[in-house]
């Protein structure tokens, strides 16, 4: 199962996210749930790095299917919008494929 934790502060501003695991929807290379989540997550990281002025740290491990992003300060407008788009996409996958393959949670930190 893929577990995505979206990190926010008490004001609702994004601080980052953690994504780990494998969906197990299908065999490796044919798992469309894993591919969809990976695409959304990697595109968000790339967009934050290339399209915003946000400073962020990224940590990833392909072996255990983990990627984490941490903003150095709460996300501002552009990064906030990109994170909203990530959440929207993840919720769409969750609605389409159910909680057997993916979980999305929000954590206040």
N, C-alpha and C positions, 0 to 999 in steps of 0.2 A: 504494500500500500504506500502511496505517496502521501506524505504529511507536509502541508504547507502551513507555516505559522507567520502571520502578518503582525509585525510589531508596531505599536502606536504608543504615543505618550498620553497623558491624561487629557490633553487638549484635542486629541484625535488626529494629531499629525503623525505621519509615517516616520518610523525610525529604521525600518528595514524589513527583511523577511528571512526565513529559513525554509528550505525545501529539501526533503530527503526521502529516499526510498525509491522503490520501483512499483509500478502499478500492478503488474501481474495480470493484465488484461489478456495478453497474448504472448507468444514467444518473442524473444529478443529480436528486434528488427522489424517486427510486425505489430508491436504494441502501440496502437494509435492514441491511447490515453497518455502513456508515457511521452510519446512524441509531441502531443499537443501541449502538455504541461511544460516540457522542456523548451519548446519553442517560445511559449509565452514568457517563461522565466528568463531565458537567455536574451530574448529580444528586449525585455525590460532592463536588464543589466546593461546591454549595449546602448540602448536609447538614453539611459541616465548618464552614461559615460560620454556619449557623443553629442547629445542634444541639450544637455543642461549644464549649468555651472556648479552642480552639486559635487561635493567631495564625498566619496564613498569607498568603503573597503569591500572587496569580494573575496570569498573563500570557497573553493570548489574541490570536489573529489569525484571523478567519474566512476571509480570503483564502487563506492557505496551510494552513488546517486545523490550527492549532497551539493547544494549551492546555497550560500548565504550572502546577503548584502546588508551592510550597515552604513547608514548615512552618518557623517561626522557631526551633523546638526539636524534638527527636524527638517523634513523635506519641505521645500518651498513650492510655489505654484506649479512649475513645469514638472518637477519630480512627483509632486502630489498627484497630478493628472495622470502621469505614467503609471503610478502605483494603483490609482483607481481603475485604469484600463486593465492592469494585471488581475486585480480582484474580479472585475467583471468577466474576464475570460475564464478564470479559474472556476467561478460560480457557474458559468455556462457548461463547462466540462462536467462539473459535479452534478448538475441537473440532468445532463444527457446520459451519464454513465453510472451515477449513484455512488453511495458511500462505501461500496465494497472495494473500490480501487483508489479512492482519494479522499482526504479529509482536509478541510480548510478551517483554521481557527485564528482568532484574534487574541493577542496578548498585550495588555497594558504594561509598559515597562518604564 
